[in-house]
Amino acid sequence: MLGPVLLAASRSDRMRKIVAAAPVTKPVVERFVAGEQLADAVGAVRELDARGMEVTLDFLGEDITDPAEALRTRDNYLRLAEALAGEQLGPRAELSVKLSAFGQALPGGHDLALANILPVVEAAAEANTTVTLDMEDHTTVDSTLAILADLRARFPQTGAVLQSYLFRTEDDCRALAAAGSRVRLVKGAYKEPATVAFQDKREVDRAYVRCLKILLAGEGYPMIGSHDPRMIAITRDLARRFGRKSDEYEFQMLYGIRESEQERLVAEGHRMRVYVPYGTDWYGYFMRRLAERPANLVFFLRSLASR
Ligand code: FDA
């Protein structure tokens, strides 16, 4: 019940101010976010790399309302790509982007987002790495997949996220299960209407497994974005069944979530990529983490109560 309320709050400016002003917010946010500065993100990359993990970095921000902010997002990602080039990790450290932070929701937003993201994809390629397009609410999926197709014409390694809670996603998986494509499969983190998305968690899980089968049986490179032990076990079984070696797919988890499981998978020889968010605009990301797991919310409320 609380999940939808928190997801609605994740887009409320009023709630943003209240949560940001709460005295305990910062230490709780730090569980999920690597820090506010680029140097914090680079520190997290080094630390995760030393523990055998790969990373994908997210400069936090979304739903911008002014084209100047889109340019700031672009420039921050360009600085990030430059910093990663210096780390010389190649594809072990890639970038994740939300196109709404590049202007996708503004008038003429599709072309604006494409124009703003292109230099970032070019900079990533120069750093011998790549970019994955995060997926936001369902109204953005067509535009994001069209931008993906445009980018892949020049940079075929560009990846995208598909969300199993959307009815359309099995078809999108089929379309993207071709050689050279990179798809991160997730369950989906936004509040979506029953006209476009499964509402029952069990239905979302069943759809996730159907999508896993399509992607793992296909020719592309599947990236399994889930903390769910069942989905991880099913992935391993399916990978074996479809004859995929451990470097022909990867697991992905969010920074600060199930760290011992991340380490266990690496120790077993799996590829494990950690999604590392950083920056000051953490509110929407943080609220989605609270919404998807009551324990995260309880931790936050306990910290408030203990003040
Ligand atoms: P889910 O929340 O369904 O929980 C299932 C089980 O997993 C739990 O019962 C528990 O056993 C275990 N579990 C989950 N969280 C845990 C925790 N914190 N601690 C311990 N156990 C836990 N979404 C989106 O819409 N667009 C996007 O672009 C992305 N990108 C993205 C990247 C990466 C790398 C990840 C991992 C996730 C995303 N997501 C996302 C978020 C995704 O859609 C989803 O909301 C969350 O991953 C939660 O779903 P899970 O499959 O992890 O488990």
Boltz pocket constraint, residues with backbone or C-beta under 6 A from the ligand:
constraints:
  - pocket:
      binder: B
      contacts: [[A, 133], [A, 134], [A, 135], [A, 136], [A, 161], [A, 163], [A, 184], [A, 186], [A, 187], [A, 188], [A, 189], [A, 190], [A, 224], [A, 225], [A, 226], [A, 227], [A, 228], [A, 229], [A, 231], [A, 252], [A, 253], [A, 254], [A, 257], [A, 258], [A, 273], [A, 274], [A, 275], [A, 292], [A, 293]]
      max_distance: 6.0
